[in-house]
Amino acid sequence: MLPPGPCLAAGKPAARPARPAAMVHVPAGVFAMGSAAKDDGAMSMRHERPVHEVAVHAFWMDATEVTVAQFAGFVAATHYKTEAEKFGWSGVFRMDLAKWVRVDGADWRHPNGPGSNAKADDPVSHVSWNDADAYAKWLGHRLPTEAEWEYAARGGLEGKTYSWGDELNPGGRAMANWWQGHFPDRNEGRDGYPGLAPVARFPPNGYGLYDMTGNVWEWVADRWDENYYAHSPKRDPRGPDSGSERVMRGGSYLCSQNFCSNYRVAGRSHATPDSTLSNVGFRTVKDSRSRMAPASARERPK
């Protein structure tokens, strides 16, 4: 288990289903997926290209990352045991040592190991892709596809670097939880949170979604293929049919300008589905009753 490495035309929903608790409706639309060369300079990676048009159907998405309290409800109801608990250890980034270490006893309840306690409104961490998938299925939800995730993260903005625009700190305002300073030795914590932040402490994007940037990486449904964008379908792509790793999106509190910059809306990373780390979590989606694709997509040939 290794730590993760380094134009929108939203339609209107035809009919809104009953609002699921703590979820936000994301309308069907067409957008340009991937990063342009301008996106944070050299940090814009080849596996984020080419920019390509994608149409997605309407869906519901969790307004926040799944919290410790929400995950605890799942565990209480099902007696589920996470993979970190089965392994007996997980990966923790030690701020004092400025590096990743294996910590025996680290898990979703004890994010820094024995003696530490997860806070109820923090995003749950130390969950593998398999754990996240199990939680989503328990709810009758699923993990978002990579295309759904990026479309939702853009929040109705067209071709922007971040989920709020092209400036990382517009007007000097902290818009998300990421590493300010030089990674890994100096974290200035100017956003107020040198580590995990409780969910919804920063402004939501245009769709009302919180923490689509930073805080914890978020597992998505797709398998990883760095060349997938070159041949992915134009409508509701669901990733390659095979592959040993899964995609994660959004960056985390450990992403910095000098190291990762995957807080960019097009940033991608990947890990094996049993990976569990102190900066990886997830959110879920639920299909909308309205499955009609945007008109512009229906009019185009496959």
Buried (B, 14 or more C-beta within 10 A) or exposed (E): BEBBEBEBBBBEBEEBBEEBEEBBBBBBBBBBBBBBEEBBEEBBBEBBBEBBBBBBBBBBBBBBBBBBEBBBBBBEEEEBEBBBBEBEBBBBBBBEEEEBEEBEBBBBBBBBBEEEEBEEBBBBBBBBBBBBBBBBEBBEBBBBBBBBBBBBBBBBBEBBBBBBEEEBEEEEEBBBBBBBBEBBEEBEBBBEBBBBBBBBBBEBBBBEBBBBBBBBBBBBBBBBBEEBBEEBEBBBBBBBEEBEBBBBBBBBBBBBBEBBBBBBBBBBBBBBBBBBBBBBBBBBBBEBEBEBBBEEBEEEEE
